[in-house]
Amino acid sequence: MLHYSCDQCGKDLSAGGADRFVLKMEGRAAGRPAELTDDDLDTDHIEEMALLLEELEESGTEPDLPPVCTKLRFDLCSACFRKFLLAPLGREAAKFDFSPN
């Protein structure tokens, strides 16, 4: 039998336990579109790619690239899911204390 517990508070979410909500999050790099120049149009990109691939093969190392996309998954109880919906970034909503006048 699978056992589920809330990833926030630890409450038992297994069968017969509390309602379980699955929260999936995905973060991606938002790159800026590149601007084309006349030099870009004159460059032989196939030749440049061939040279880069040759350099990688000769060095025998993998390029050190940052992750393009990160995916996260959480199991939450109903109370923690409601709390998340109210403050998805973990910040409370701005509260204003106005005087009665």
N, CA, C and O atoms as a MOPAC input file, in Angstrom:
PM7 MOZYME 1SCF
protein

 N      0.83400 1    -1.18400 1     0.00000 1
 C      0.00000 1     0.00000 1     0.00000 1
 C      0.87800 1     1.24500 1     0.00000 1
 O      1.86000 1     1.32600 1     0.73800 1
 N      0.51900 1     2.20200 1    -0.82400 1
 C      1.27500 1     3.44800 1    -0.88000 1
 C      0.92200 1     4.33500 1     0.30600 1
 O     -0.23000 1     4.40100 1     0.73700 1
 N      1.92200 1     5.00100 1     0.81200 1
 C      1.71200 1     5.92400 1     1.92700 1
 C      1.98200 1     7.34200 1     1.43800 1
 O      3.03600 1     7.62700 1     0.87000 1
 N      1.02300 1     8.21700 1     1.66500 1
 C      1.19400 1     9.62600 1     1.31300 1
 C      1.09700 1    10.45700 1     2.57900 1
 O      0.29700 1    10.17000 1     3.47000 1
 N      1.92300 1    11.48900 1     2.64400 1
 C      1.82600 1    12.45100 1     3.73700 1
 C      2.03300 1    13.83300 1     3.15100 1
 O      2.68200 1    13.99200 1     2.11700 1
 N      1.47500 1    14.83200 1     3.82100 1
 C      1.58900 1    16.22000 1     3.35700 1
 C      3.05500 1    16.64200 1     3.41300 1
 O      3.71000 1    16.50200 1     4.44600 1
 N      3.55700 1    17.15200 1     2.30800 1
 C      4.95800 1    17.58000 1     2.25800 1
 C      5.20200 1    18.85000 1     3.06200 1
 O      6.35400 1    19.20900 1     3.30500 1
 N      4.13900 1    19.54000 1     3.48100 1
 C      4.28600 1    20.76200 1     4.27100 1
 C      4.19700 1    20.46300 1     5.76900 1
 O      5.09900 1    20.81900 1     6.52700 1
 N      3.10300 1    19.80500 1     6.19900 1
 C      2.88200 1    19.60900 1     7.64000 1
 C      3.06300 1    18.17700 1     8.11300 1
 O      3.11900 1    17.94100 1     9.32000 1
 N      3.15800 1    17.19700 1     7.19100 1
 C      3.38200 1    15.81200 1     7.56100 1
 C      2.12200 1    15.01400 1     7.84800 1
 O      2.21900 1    13.84700 1     8.22800 1
 N      0.95100 1    15.59500 1     7.68200 1
 C     -0.32100 1    14.90900 1     7.94900 1
 C     -0.47500 1    13.68300 1     7.04800 1
 O     -0.07700 1    13.71600 1     5.88300 1
 N     -1.05700 1    12.59000 1     7.58700 1
 C     -1.26400 1    11.35400 1     6.83600 1
 C     -2.32400 1    11.57300 1     5.76200 1
 O     -3.43400 1    12.01500 1     6.05900 1
 N     -1.98200 1    11.26500 1     4.51800 1
 C     -2.90100 1    11.44100 1     3.39200 1
 C     -3.20100 1    10.11400 1     2.70900 1
 O     -3.73500 1    10.09800 1     1.60000 1
 N     -2.86500 1     9.00200 1     3.35400 1
 C     -3.10600 1     7.68000 1     2.77200 1
 C     -4.60300 1     7.42200 1     2.66600 1
 O     -5.41500 1     8.21200 1     3.14800 1
 N     -4.96100 1     6.31200 1     2.03000 1
 C     -6.37300 1     5.96500 1     1.86000 1
 C     -7.08700 1     6.01500 1     3.20800 1
 O     -6.59700 1     5.46600 1     4.19500 1
 N     -8.23000 1     6.66500 1     3.24700 1
 C     -8.96900 1     6.82100 1     4.48900 1
 C     -8.49700 1     8.01200 1     5.30300 1
 O     -9.12700 1     8.37900 1     6.29500 1
 N     -7.39400 1     8.61800 1     4.88900 1
 C     -6.89300 1     9.80200 1     5.58400 1
 C     -7.51900 1    11.05800 1     5.01300 1
 O     -8.62600 1    11.01100 1     4.47700 1
 N     -6.83900 1    12.15500 1     5.11800 1
 C     -7.34300 1    13.44300 1     4.64000 1
 C     -7.27600 1    13.51700 1     3.12000 1
 O     -6.59800 1    12.71500 1     2.47800 1
 N     -7.99400 1    14.49600 1     2.54700 1
 C     -7.92700 1    14.73700 1     1.10300 1
 C     -6.49700 1    15.10200 1     0.72400 1
 O     -5.78300 1    15.76100 1     1.47900 1
 N     -6.10000 1    14.65600 1    -0.46300 1
 C     -4.73400 1    14.91200 1    -0.93600 1
 C     -4.79000 1    15.74900 1    -2.20500 1
 O     -5.54700 1    15.44500 1    -3.12700 1
 N     -3.98900 1    16.79900 1    -2.24800 1
 C     -3.86500 1    17.65500 1    -3.41700 1
 C     -2.44400 1    17.51900 1    -3.95300 1
 O     -1.48200 1    17.55200 1    -3.18600 1
 N     -2.31300 1    17.36700 1    -5.26300 1
 C     -1.00700 1    17.26300 1    -5.89900 1
 C     -0.69600 1    18.61200 1    -6.52700 1
 O     -1.45000 1    19.10600 1    -7.36600 1
 N      0.40800 1    19.19900 1    -6.11800 1
 C      0.84800 1    20.49300 1    -6.63000 1
 C      2.07500 1    20.25200 1    -7.50500 1
 O      3.07400 1    19.69700 1    -7.04600 1
 N      1.99400 1    20.67300 1    -8.77100 1
 C      3.12300 1    20.54000 1    -9.69200 1
 C      3.58000 1    21.94000 1   -10.08300 1
 O      2.77600 1    22.79700 1   -10.45000 1
 N      4.88500 1    22.14800 1    -9.99300 1
 C      5.46700 1    23.44500 1   -10.34500 1
 C      6.56900 1    23.22000 1   -11.36000 1
 O      7.25900 1    22.20000 1   -11.34000 1
 N      6.72100 1    24.19200 1   -12.24800 1
 C      7.74700 1    24.10700 1   -13.27200 1
 C      8.39100 1    25.47700 1   -13.41700 1
 O      7.69900 1    26.48700 1   -13.54900 1
 N      9.70000 1    25.50700 1   -13.39200 1
 C     10.44600 1    26.74600 1   -13.56500 1
 C     11.33300 1    26.65400 1   -14.79200 1
 O     12.06400 1    25.67900 1   -14.96600 1
 N     11.26900 1    27.66100 1   -15.63600 1
 C     12.07300 1    27.68300 1   -16.85700 1
 C     12.81300 1    29.01300 1   -16.97000 1
 O     12.36400 1    30.04300 1   -16.46700 1
 N     13.94500 1    28.95900 1   -17.63700 1
 C     14.68600 1    30.18200 1   -17.92200 1
 C     13.93500 1    30.95100 1   -19.00900 1
 O     13.52900 1    30.38100 1   -20.02200 1
 N     13.76100 1    32.23000 1   -18.78700 1
 C     13.08000 1    33.06600 1   -19.76600 1
 C     14.14400 1    33.89400 1   -20.47900 1
 O     14.49700 1    34.98800 1   -20.03900 1
 N     14.63900 1    33.36500 1   -21.56600 1
 C     15.70200 1    34.04800 1   -22.30600 1
 C     15.17600 1    35.21300 1   -23.12500 1
 O     13.99500 1    35.29000 1   -23.46400 1
 N     16.06400 1    36.08100 1   -23.41800 1
 C     15.71600 1    37.23400 1   -24.25900 1
 C     15.92800 1    36.85400 1   -25.71100 1
 O     16.88600 1    36.15300 1   -26.03900 1
 N     15.04600 1    37.30900 1   -26.57900 1
 C     15.26900 1    37.01000 1   -27.99700 1
 C     16.53200 1    37.71300 1   -28.49900 1
 O     16.77400 1    38.88000 1   -28.19000 1
 N     17.31500 1    36.99300 1   -29.26200 1
 C     18.56200 1    37.55000 1   -29.78700 1
 C     18.26200 1    38.48800 1   -30.96100 1
 O     17.31000 1    38.28500 1   -31.71500 1
 N     19.08300 1    39.49400 1   -31.08800 1
 C     18.94900 1    40.41200 1   -32.21700 1
 C     19.88400 1    39.95900 1   -33.33400 1
 O     21.05800 1    39.67400 1   -33.09500 1
 N     19.36900 1    39.89600 1   -34.52800 1
 C     20.18900 1    39.50500 1   -35.67300 1
 C     20.96700 1    40.70200 1   -36.19600 1
 O     20.45800 1    41.82000 1   -36.27300 1
 N     22.20900 1    40.43300 1   -36.55200 1
 C     23.04500 1    41.46600 1   -37.16000 1
 C     23.47300 1    40.98200 1   -38.54100 1
 O     23.25000 1    39.82600 1   -38.90200 1
 N     24.07900 1    41.86200 1   -39.29500 1
 C     24.57700 1    41.47300 1   -40.61400 1
 C     25.64200 1    40.38600 1   -40.50700 1
 O     25.71700 1    39.50200 1   -41.36000 1
 N     26.47700 1    40.44900 1   -39.44500 1
 C     27.50000 1    39.41200 1   -39.23400 1
 C     26.86000 1    38.04800 1   -39.02000 1
 O     27.38500 1    37.03700 1   -39.48900 1
 N     25.72000 1    38.00800 1   -38.31000 1
 C     25.02800 1    36.73600 1   -38.08500 1
 C     24.56300 1    36.12500 1   -39.39600 1
 O     24.61400 1    34.90800 1   -39.57400 1
 N     24.11500 1    36.95900 1   -40.30300 1
 C     23.61200 1    36.46300 1   -41.57500 1
 C     24.74400 1    35.99500 1   -42.48800 1
 O     24.54200 1    35.11500 1   -43.32500 1
 N     25.93200 1    36.57900 1   -42.33100 1
 C     27.07000 1    36.21200 1   -43.17600 1
 C     27.82700 1    34.98300 1   -42.65700 1
 O     28.59600 1    34.38000 1   -43.40600 1
 N     27.62400 1    34.60800 1   -41.40300 1
 C     28.36300 1    33.50600 1   -40.78400 1
 C     27.84100 1    32.16000 1   -41.27900 1
 O     26.63900 1    31.97300 1   -41.47000 1
 N     28.77200 1    31.22600 1   -41.48200 1
 C     28.41400 1    29.85500 1   -41.85300 1
 C     28.19700 1    29.07200 1   -40.55000 1
 O     29.14700 1    28.56000 1   -39.95700 1
 N     26.94100 1    28.99000 1   -40.11700 1
 C     26.62100 1    28.37200 1   -38.82700 1
 C     26.84700 1    26.86600 1   -38.82700 1
 O     27.14600 1    26.29800 1   -37.77800 1
 N     26.71500 1    26.21700 1   -39.95200 1
 C     26.95800 1    24.78000 1   -40.01900 1
 C     28.42900 1    24.49200 1   -39.74500 1
 O     28.76200 1    23.55300 1   -39.02200 1
 N     29.30000 1    25.29900 1   -40.32300 1
 C     30.73900 1    25.13400 1   -40.09200 1
 C     31.07600 1    25.40000 1   -38.62400 1
 O     31.87800 1    24.67600 1   -38.03600 1
 N     30.47200 1    26.43100 1   -38.02700 1
 C     30.72300 1    26.73700 1   -36.61800 1
 C     30.27500 1    25.59900 1   -35.71400 1
 O     30.98000 1    25.25900 1   -34.76400 1
 N     29.11500 1    25.00000 1   -35.98900 1
 C     28.62800 1    23.87700 1   -35.18900 1
 C     29.56300 1    22.67400 1   -35.32600 1
 O     29.83700 1    21.98300 1   -34.34400 1
 N     30.05200 1    22.42500 1   -36.54200 1
 C     30.97900 1    21.32200 1   -36.75700 1
 C     32.25100 1    21.52300 1   -35.93300 1
 O     32.76500 1    20.57300 1   -35.34200 1
 N     32.76000 1    22.75800 1   -35.89400 1
 C     33.96100 1    23.04900 1   -35.10300 1
 C     33.69900 1    22.86300 1   -33.60900 1
 O     34.53200 1    22.30200 1   -32.89800 1
 N     32.55000 1    23.32800 1   -33.13400 1
 C     32.21500 1    23.17000 1   -31.71700 1
 C     32.09400 1    21.69700 1   -31.34100 1
 O     32.59600 1    21.28200 1   -30.29600 1
 N     31.43600 1    20.90800 1   -32.17700 1
 C     31.29400 1    19.47900 1   -31.89700 1
 C     32.65000 1    18.77400 1   -31.90100 1
 O     32.89800 1    17.88200 1   -31.08900 1
 N     33.50900 1    19.17500 1   -32.80500 1
 C     34.85000 1    18.59600 1   -32.86500 1
 C     35.63600 1    18.92200 1   -31.59500 1
 O     36.32300 1    18.05900 1   -31.04900 1
 N     35.53400 1    20.16800 1   -31.12500 1
 C     36.21700 1    20.56500 1   -29.89000 1
 C     35.70500 1    19.76400 1   -28.69900 1
 O     36.48400 1    19.35100 1   -27.84000 1
 N     34.38500 1    19.54600 1   -28.65100 1
 C     33.81200 1    18.77100 1   -27.54800 1
 C     34.29500 1    17.32500 1   -27.57500 1
 O     34.60800 1    16.75700 1   -26.52900 1
 N     34.35800 1    16.73700 1   -28.74400 1
 C     34.83400 1    15.36400 1   -28.86100 1
 C     36.29100 1    15.25000 1   -28.44900 1
 O     36.66900 1    14.29400 1   -27.77100 1
 N     37.11100 1    16.21000 1   -28.84600 1
 C     38.54300 1    16.17700 1   -28.51400 1
 C     38.77500 1    16.37200 1   -27.02200 1
 O     39.65700 1    15.73800 1   -26.44300 1
 N     37.99200 1    17.24300 1   -26.39700 1
 C     38.20300 1    17.51100 1   -24.97100 1
 C     37.69300 1    16.36100 1   -24.10700 1
 O     38.20200 1    16.14400 1   -23.00800 1
 N     36.68900 1    15.61900 1   -24.59100 1
 C     36.16600 1    14.48300 1   -23.84500 1
 C     35.33900 1    14.86400 1   -22.62700 1
 O     35.01900 1    14.00600 1   -21.80400 1
 N     34.99200 1    16.12800 1   -22.50400 1
 C     34.19400 1    16.55700 1   -21.35700 1
 C     32.81900 1    17.02300 1   -21.83700 1
 O     32.63500 1    17.41400 1   -22.99000 1
 N     31.88000 1    16.96700 1   -20.92800 1
 C     30.53800 1    17.44800 1   -21.22300 1
 C     30.49000 1    18.94900 1   -20.95900 1
 O     31.12100 1    19.42600 1   -20.01500 1
 N     29.75700 1    19.69600 1   -21.76900 1
 C     29.64500 1    21.12900 1   -21.49400 1
 C     28.88700 1    21.36200 1   -20.19100 1
 O     27.94200 1    20.63600 1   -19.88200 1
 N     29.29800 1    22.36700 1   -19.43200 1
 C     28.68100 1    22.69600 1   -18.15200 1
 C     27.52500 1    23.66100 1   -18.40600 1
 O     27.71300 1    24.87600 1   -18.44600 1
 N     26.32800 1    23.10300 1   -18.57600 1
 C     25.15400 1    23.92000 1   -18.88200 1
 C     24.22700 1    23.97900 1   -17.67800 1
 O     24.06900 1    22.98500 1   -16.96900 1
 N     23.61100 1    25.13200 1   -17.43900 1
 C     22.64600 1    25.22300 1   -16.34200 1
 C     21.37300 1    24.46200 1   -16.70400 1
 O     21.09200 1    24.26700 1   -17.88700 1
 N     20.60000 1    24.02900 1   -15.70800 1
 C     19.34700 1    23.33900 1   -16.02700 1
 C     18.39600 1    24.28300 1   -16.76100 1
 O     18.24000 1    25.44400 1   -16.38400 1
 N     17.77000 1    23.77100 1   -17.80500 1
 C     16.85000 1    24.58200 1   -18.59800 1
 C     15.48700 1    24.62800 1   -17.93100 1
 O     14.80300 1    25.65100 1   -17.97300 1
 N     15.09100 1    23.52000 1   -17.31600 1
 C     13.76500 1    23.42800 1   -16.71800 1
 C     13.85700 1    22.61300 1   -15.42300 1
 O     14.53300 1    21.58500 1   -15.37600 1
 N     13.18000 1    23.07600 1   -14.39000 1
 C     13.11700 1    22.35500 1   -13.12500 1
 C     11.65800 1    22.07100 1   -12.81700 1
 O     10.82300 1    22.97500 1   -12.82800 1
 N     11.35400 1    20.79800 1   -12.54100 1
 C      9.98400 1    20.40600 1   -12.22500 1
 C      9.93600 1    19.89300 1   -10.78700 1
 O     10.78300 1    19.10600 1   -10.36400 1
 N      8.92800 1    20.35400 1   -10.04500 1
 C      8.74300 1    19.94800 1    -8.66000 1
 C      7.32900 1    19.40000 1    -8.48100 1
 O      6.40700 1    19.82300 1    -9.17800 1
 N      7.15300 1    18.45800 1    -7.54800 1
 C      5.84500 1    17.87100 1    -7.26300 1
 C      5.70200 1    17.73300 1    -5.75700 1
 O      6.61000 1    17.25100 1    -5.08000 1
 N      4.54900 1    18.16300 1    -5.23000 1
 C      4.29500 1    18.10000 1    -3.80100 1
 C      2.91400 1    17.51700 1    -3.54600 1
 O      1.98000 1    17.78000 1    -4.30200 1
 N      2.77800 1    16.72400 1    -2.48200 1
 C      1.48700 1    16.26500 1    -1.98600 1
 C      1.12900 1    17.14700 1    -0.79900 1
 O      1.91600 1    17.28500 1     0.13800 1
 N     -0.05900 1    17.74300 1    -0.83900 1
 C     -0.48200 1    18.64500 1     0.22900 1
 C     -1.85300 1    18.26300 1     0.76200 1
 O     -2.70400 1    17.77400 1     0.01800 1
 N     -2.06400 1    18.48900 1     2.06300 1
 C     -3.39500 1    18.32100 1     2.63300 1
 C     -4.22600 1    19.54400 1     2.22600 1
 O     -3.69300 1    20.51500 1     1.68800 1
 N     -5.52100 1    19.48600 1     2.48700 1
 C     -6.38700 1    20.58200 1     2.04900 1
 C     -6.03300 1    21.90600 1     2.72200 1
 O     -6.10000 1    22.95600 1     2.08200 1
 N     -5.66100 1    21.87700 1     3.98900 1
 C     -5.31100 1    23.11700 1     4.69200 1
 C     -4.04400 1    23.74700 1     4.10400 1
 O     -4.00200 1    24.95600 1     3.87500 1
 N     -3.03500 1    22.95100 1     3.86500 1
 C     -1.78100 1    23.47900 1     3.30900 1
 C     -1.97100 1    23.92700 1     1.86300 1
 O     -1.34100 1    24.88600 1     1.41700 1
 N     -2.84600 1    23.22400 1     1.12600 1
 C     -3.12300 1    23.63600 1    -0.25000 1
 C     -3.80400 1    25.00300 1    -0.27000 1
 O     -3.46700 1    25.85000 1    -1.09700 1
 N     -4.76700 1    25.22400 1     0.64100 1
 C     -5.43800 1    26.54200 1     0.72100 1
 C     -4.43200 1    27.63200 1     1.08000 1
 O     -4.46500 1    28.72300 1     0.51100 1
 N     -3.53500 1    27.33700 1     2.02600 1
 C     -2.50900 1    28.31200 1     2.41100 1
 C     -1.62700 1    28.65800 1     1.21900 1
 O     -1.27600 1    29.81900 1     1.00900 1
 N     -1.27000 1    27.62800 1     0.43300 1
 C     -0.44900 1    27.87800 1    -0.75500 1
 C     -1.17700 1    28.77900 1    -1.74200 1
 O     -0.57800 1    29.70500 1    -2.28800 1
 N     -2.46600 1    28.51800 1    -1.97900 1
 C     -3.23200 1    29.32800 1    -2.92900 1
 C     -3.33300 1    30.78200 1    -2.49000 1
 O     -3.37400 1    31.68200 1    -3.32900 1
 N     -3.37400 1    31.01900 1    -1.18300 1
 C     -3.45100 1    32.39200 1    -0.68200 1
 C     -2.12100 1    33.12800 1    -0.80200 1
 O     -2.09500 1    34.34500 1    -0.98600 1
 N     -1.02500 1    32.39500 1    -0.69800 1
 C      0.30300 1    33.02200 1    -0.77200 1
 C      1.26100 1    32.08200 1    -1.49800 1
 O      2.10400 1    31.45700 1    -0.85400 1
 N      1.15400 1    31.96200 1    -2.84000 1
 C      1.98500 1    31.00700 1    -3.57000 1
 C      3.48200 1    31.27800 1    -3.48400 1
 O      4.28100 1    30.35700 1    -3.65400 1
 N      3.87100 1    32.50300 1    -3.22600 1
 C      5.29900 1    32.81900 1    -3.11900 1
 C      5.77100 1    32.86500 1    -1.67000 1
 O      6.89600 1    33.27600 1    -1.38300 1
 N      4.89700 1    32.43900 1    -0.76300 1
 C      5.28400 1    32.39600 1     0.64300 1
 C      5.23100 1    33.74000 1     1.33300 1
 O      5.74200 1    33.89200 1     2.44200 1
 N      4.61500 1    34.71900 1     0.68600 1
 C      4.49800 1    36.03800 1     1.30400 1
 C      3.03500 1    36.29200 1     1.62700 1
 O      2.14200 1    35.94200 1     0.85600 1
 N      2.81000 1    36.89800 1     2.76300 1
 C      1.44000 1    37.25500 1     3.10800 1
 C      1.00100 1    38.43400 1     2.26100 1
 O      1.82000 1    39.25400 1     1.84800 1
 N     -0.30500 1    38.51300 1     2.00300 1
 C     -0.84500 1    39.64100 1     1.26000 1
 C     -0.61000 1    40.91600 1     2.06700 1
 O     -0.64700 1    40.89900 1     3.29700 1
 N     -0.37000 1    42.00900 1     1.36700 1
 C     -0.12100 1    43.28500 1     2.03200 1
 C     -1.35700 1    43.67800 1     2.82600 1
 O     -2.46500 1    43.70900 1     2.29000 1
 N     -1.16500 1    43.97700 1     4.10400 1
 C     -2.26700 1    44.37200 1     4.95600 1
 C     -2.10600 1    45.85200 1     5.28600 1
 O     -1.03100 1    46.30300 1     5.68000 1
 N     -3.17400 1    46.58200 1     5.12000 1
 C     -3.15200 1    48.01100 1     5.40800 1
 C     -3.99000 1    48.26700 1     6.65300 1
 O     -5.08100 1    47.71800 1     6.80000 1
 N     -3.48600 1    49.08600 1     7.52900 1
 C     -4.19400 1    49.41700 1     8.76400 1
 C     -4.59600 1    50.89000 1     8.66900 1
 O     -3.85900 1    51.78000 1     9.09300 1
 N     -5.78300 1    51.12400 1     8.10200 1
 C     -6.25200 1    52.50000 1     7.92700 1
 C     -6.93500 1    52.99100 1     9.20700 1
 O     -7.56400 1    52.21600 1     9.92800 1
 N     -6.80100 1    54.26400 1     9.46600 1
 C     -7.48600 1    54.84100 1    10.62400 1
 C     -8.98000 1    54.95500 1    10.31500 1
 O     -9.35700 1    55.02400 1     9.14500 1
 N     -9.84200 1    54.97600 1    11.34300 1
 C    -11.28000 1    54.99200 1    11.13300 1
 C    -11.82300 1    56.31300 1    10.58100 1
 O    -13.00200 1    56.35200 1    10.22900 1
 N    -11.05800 1    57.38000 1    10.48200 1
 C    -11.61000 1    58.66900 1    10.04200 1
 C    -11.76600 1    58.76900 1     8.58400 1
 O    -12.21800 1    59.79700 1     8.08100 1

